Amino acid sequence: MTWAIVFLVLATAGLVVIGVASVRVFVAVRGLGREIQRTRDLLEVKQSTLKSTIQHREG
């Protein structure tokens, strides 16, 4: 009976560790998504500026 209790406690502790790790990964993925969107927006502005500069010099 003691081994069963020890097993259940260790299994629960293992599931808690996996749960915490998965939450940390989820938060990191959300942060990375925000960073990618911020970079995409910045590059879009710079791209439009470059296109207008090129069109101004050509025409």
N, C-alpha and C positions, 0 to 999 in steps of 0.2 A: 504494500500500500504506500509506503514511503517513496518507493521508486516512481510510482505513478504520479504522486504529487510533485516530485522533483522534475519529472518529465514535463508535466503541464506548466509548471512555472518557467522552465527553460524555453519551452515552445512559445509561451506567451511573450517572454522577453525577446525572443527572436523575431516574432511578428511585430512587436513594437519597434524594434530597430529597423526592420524593413519598411514599416510605415513611415517612420521619421525620414529615412533616406529617400523614399519616394516623394514625400512632400518637398524636401529640399530640391530634388531634381525638377519637380513641377515648377517651383518658384524660379529656379535658374532658367528654365526653358521660357517662361513668361518674360523674364528680364532680357533674355537674348532676342526674343521676338520684338520687344520694344526697341532694343538697340538696332536691330536690322531695319525696322520701320523708320527710325530716326535717320539712319544712314541713307536709306532709299530716298527719303524726302530731301535731304541735303544734296544728294547727287542729282536729283531731278531739277532742283533750282540751279545748280551749277551747269547742268547740261543745257538747260534752256538759255542761260546766259551765254554759254559758249556758242550755241547755235545762232543766237541773235548777233553776236560779235562777228561770226563767220559770214552771215548773210549781209551784214553792214559793210564788211570789207569787200565782198564780192560784188555787191550791187551798189 
